[in-house]
Amino acid sequence: MATKEKVYKAFAELIYSVVMADGEISEREKASIARIVNEHPIGTTIQEYIGGERKDISIVQSFLHTMDVCKEHGQDNEYSFLIDLTEQIAKVSEGMDDDGLLVEFVSSFKRKFHLN
């Protein structure tokens, strides 16, 4: 079973790939992300991804990895919050056009884990 820490790391990687869709993370995006994740344990993990060395992670790879980790972890009450968090950050991300990738991931994730 995957730990909660692995779930947070998978979502942090996903969020990183979403905000890196345009190749960079602006100061406005960093400030918005910090505000959105304020006082949640995942905030530290997300900040480590954003502040660290640039990673070559595609959005699709991140979606698949996140789904695999969450399948291994099993049902969790926090998934709704993490999906909402990902959607909020995507909205403030300057490089994330709505090409349907995020919408499809969210829809698939919600179906798999029976979320509203």
QUIZI-V296761 format. One record per backbone hydrogen bond with DSSP energy under -0.5 kcal/mol. CO is the residue of the C=O (numbers start at 0). NH is the residue of the N-H. If there is no record, write none. Layout:
co=CO nh=NH
co=CO nh=NH
//
This chain:
co=2 nh=6
co=3 nh=7
co=4 nh=8
co=5 nh=9
co=6 nh=10
co=7 nh=11
co=8 nh=12
co=9 nh=13
co=10 nh=14
co=11 nh=15
co=12 nh=16
co=13 nh=17
co=14 nh=18
co=15 nh=19
co=17 nh=20
co=19 nh=22
co=23 nh=25
co=25 nh=29
co=26 nh=30
co=27 nh=31
co=28 nh=32
co=29 nh=33
co=30 nh=34
co=31 nh=35
co=32 nh=36
co=34 nh=37
co=36 nh=39
co=39 nh=42
co=40 nh=43
co=40 nh=44
co=41 nh=45
co=42 nh=46
co=43 nh=47
co=44 nh=48
co=45 nh=49
co=46 nh=50
co=47 nh=51
co=54 nh=56
co=57 nh=61
co=58 nh=62
co=59 nh=63
co=60 nh=64
co=61 nh=65
co=62 nh=66
co=63 nh=67
co=64 nh=68
co=65 nh=69
co=66 nh=70
co=67 nh=71
co=68 nh=72
co=69 nh=73
co=75 nh=78
co=77 nh=81
co=78 nh=82
co=79 nh=83
co=80 nh=84
co=81 nh=85
co=82 nh=86
co=83 nh=87
co=84 nh=88
co=85 nh=89
co=86 nh=90
co=87 nh=91
co=88 nh=92
co=92 nh=95
co=94 nh=96
co=96 nh=98
co=99 nh=103
co=100 nh=104
co=101 nh=105
co=102 nh=106
co=103 nh=107
co=104 nh=108
co=105 nh=109
co=106 nh=110
co=107 nh=111
co=108 nh=112
co=109 nh=114
co=110 nh=113
//
